[in-house]
Amino acid sequence: PMTSGIPLYFLVIASNNQGLSVSLECDIPTYDMTLPRGRMIPDFHSTSHPHVLRASGMAVDDSPLKQHALAVGYGHGIYGDQEVAWHYIAPNKSSVVDVIDDEFNSGILNHFTAVRLGKLIAKAKHPIKPHVVSSWATPRGCAKECLEYPPAKCTSFNYDYGKAGTCELLEFVEGNQAELHESGHFHHFERLGAGHSGKYSYDELSLSHNTVYYFNYQVVNTLGYESILTSKAILADFTPPSTGPIVQPISSHFTREPCVDITTDVFSERCIEPTPLKNYRVVVDGVSEPDGPHSLCVFNGDRAMFDLRWTRDNKYCSANWDGFHDNETGIFNYLVSVGTDLCLDNHHTHKDPHSHIIYESEWTHEAMLYPLHMPDGYYHINVRALNKIAFGGPMAVTVCHSLPYIVDTTPPFVHHVLTLSYNEHTYVIKMTYNVSDPLSDIREVDFCLGRSRRDCYISDWDRYPNKTHLEKIQHVPDGIPAWPKIRAINNVDLREVGPTNVPIVIDTTPPIAGDLFDGWVHNIDFKYQNRDNILCANWRNFHDPDSGLVGYKIGFGTRRGLVDVVQLTDLGHYEYDACMTSFTNITSLVHNSTYYTILYAFNGGHRLLNVSVISDGVLVDMTNPSCGWIKDGLDKDIDRNYTSKTASVLVNWGGFEDQESGIDDYSLAVYRRRPSSKANEETTVSLIHQPESVGGNTSFINWHHFHHHHGDHIYVEMNTTNGANSTITTVSTGVTVDLTAPDVQYLGDGDVPGINAQFSSSLSELAANWLFIDPESGINHHQFTVYEQHGGTKRQIFPTR
């Protein structure tokens, strides 16, 4: 049989009887018994772009090709033209590369495409074998042998880089008839300059979701042989991947985002001509353990399909997931991030958890993010799945896990532990406690009894669920303090121990009462107060020699024993006074009303016995004392204006009173106003005697420890205070110090002013005239005496002695 693809040459010789002959030669360029061959390769096998399809094709044949047509449809063959109808195309003729004679064959591989891993093998329905099999030490020798054949007889070759160095020359290329498969060390080279090729792009299509499209390439040679080369399928996928089962998501948003924002820098090379469609879905799963709703998609921690709520590990963060799938193109990969709130990635940006794994079958569907520094607090895991779309950018879905990933490296808080009661007959201890942990909550508590705050010698630790109270049957020895303790255990197994403030002590006697005082000054009992917005009390000497005191209760009422003004309020055992500013049913206290304090003191015995004391009450006086009078001098009828005393201050007063609380005290201060010696200077006022209390029963002062100057003005400021400590201030008019005698203008006998008579004619009458002046204090009164002188003797005759 004749080999297809080789030229045929015919020689016709005609001879006559004479022995003469003539010859005629003709040829056929090729002997072709095969269909055209080639391939149609799409630029991508999946797309999220609704308008674009692209492919490239190549056709070769032993005979010239006369017709090329192209269509795009849902299937193979002549009927696959639903999207793009059949139309003629004009592919480019591949240019022939001239063979250059090279002694060392150093550039001979430039006549072939770049080497590709694999061996080109004909499909089962096209059992075509290599037409030449040889052996060469290098691929250059194999390439040289291929170039010795026409392009139709050697379009490509396989070369084994192994020890055998096998060289297989092929008459076909990758396409419908042959596929490239990995086989040992074989590599494939395709010859340049063979066949017709072209690139085909359609940018205004209207593709449908989840639909498969094929490029169909019709080739017809000059002999009428026809082939339809069909590409591999292109799948249109316009939806993001689906999540695992989520019972009740909080939210689900489908938007269009820039492709590089979805893929991040990790997979940014997947963003090829991004789609104009919505490409990103964000789901908040709404998980809230332990009541649900639940999710079987994203989980905290590295335990498969189990949500880790709390952890002490603050150097790394782990997550796992399940159920992500894409029914059209499958899952390409995942991105995992961590944020301090839902859907944030501010603590650890997106990371490819499978970057170290080659094969998809080995994916673990879990992530370990490290190294991290995670301060105590709440964190949220985000898992993003990207599908395998090759063109238009991947579709993606992110599940934000609403159940927080809590990092807790601190022990819980024990706020208080209190013994409610102990029954000396049944030995039942009743306890209440308050423990908390703001991050990992309280898992359980332990209880023990010890002889001190630090041991458990009476009863070792017993475990109880966290219920804020517990009961335990435990005998407490008489006379021995037993300290109950609560050990709080949080969900990361960190623990904190807290004892009661007082131990359990068997004590059947109440405390011993002390002194209770009204008012806010310690150890002073107020009878009156001038404030209507507060009630205060203080106390001392309450004690219990056996079990000590554990606390007080205090209340205030309008009568002895009542608490109708302030209800009973708990106080600590270390407190010794209390003030209340909030009252029951009233906004302020009533003037001229008395209020009583009741105080209960509780001992630390097992029965918490108490003793109560009621105060003698405090009267509310909101009015100031009534103002009286104050006069300079000691005469209550005369208010002196001048004085010649240089060391004394004399004042008397009266008329001050208070109907409710009486006058409690007078306080006096002495001031001096001294005129300036210069005309342009102001008068100076000085305090020459600090305020001094003289009691509430005094009505005058007579002080003699001053040093007055002539012209000083001395006055007294007096503060009058009632029993409720309300004060009024009164100032005396003051006295002026005058240390100079009056001036005598004239003094004479007779009744004619200014004339001094020498003689008198009356034996029974005497007359005199005078004129005295005093510019500082004036003349208050005059006194005169009459003397008689006779015979050298002087005697007083008026007034009569």
Salt bridges, closest charged atoms under 4 A:
GLU168 OE2 - LYS119 NZ 3.42
GLU171 OE2 - LYS153 NZ 2.60
GLU174 OE1 - ARG116 NH1 2.68
GLU179 OE2 - LYS123 NZ 3.90
GLU179 OE1 - HIS181 NE2 3.26
GLU190 OE1 - ARG39 NH1 2.87
ASP203 OD1 - ARG54 NH2 3.78
ASP237 OD1 - HIS209 ND1 3.76
GLU273 OE2 - ARG54 NH1 2.64
ASP285 OD2 - HIS401 ND1 2.48
GLU289 OE2 - HIS294 ND1 3.32
ASP307 OD1 - HIS401 NE2 2.81
GLU328 OE2 - HIS209 NE2 3.50
ASP345 OD2 - HIS350 ND1 3.40
GLU360 OE1 - LYS388 NZ 2.86
GLU424 OE2 - HIS425 NE2 3.95
GLU424 OE1 - HIS606 NE2 2.93
GLU444 OE2 - ARG443 NE 3.09
GLU444 OE2 - ARG463 NH1 3.05
ASP446 OD1 - ARG463 NE 2.83
ASP446 OD2 - ARG487 NH2 2.62
ASP462 OD2 - LYS472 NZ 2.45
ASP493 OD1 - ARG443 NH2 2.98
ASP493 OD1 - ARG495 NH2 3.24
ASP515 OD2 - ARG540 NE 3.10
ASP525 OD2 - LYS527 NZ 3.58
ASP570 OD1 - LYS553 NZ 2.34
ASP616 OD2 - LYS527 NZ 2.47
ASP621 OD1 - HIS591 ND1 4.00
GLU660 OE2 - HIS591 NE2 3.51
GLU692 OE1 - HIS689 NE2 2.69
ASP712 OD1 - ARG674 NE 2.94
ASP738 OD1 - HIS710 ND1 3.74
GLU776 OE2 - HIS710 NE2 3.80
GLU788 OE1 - ARG795 NH2 2.70
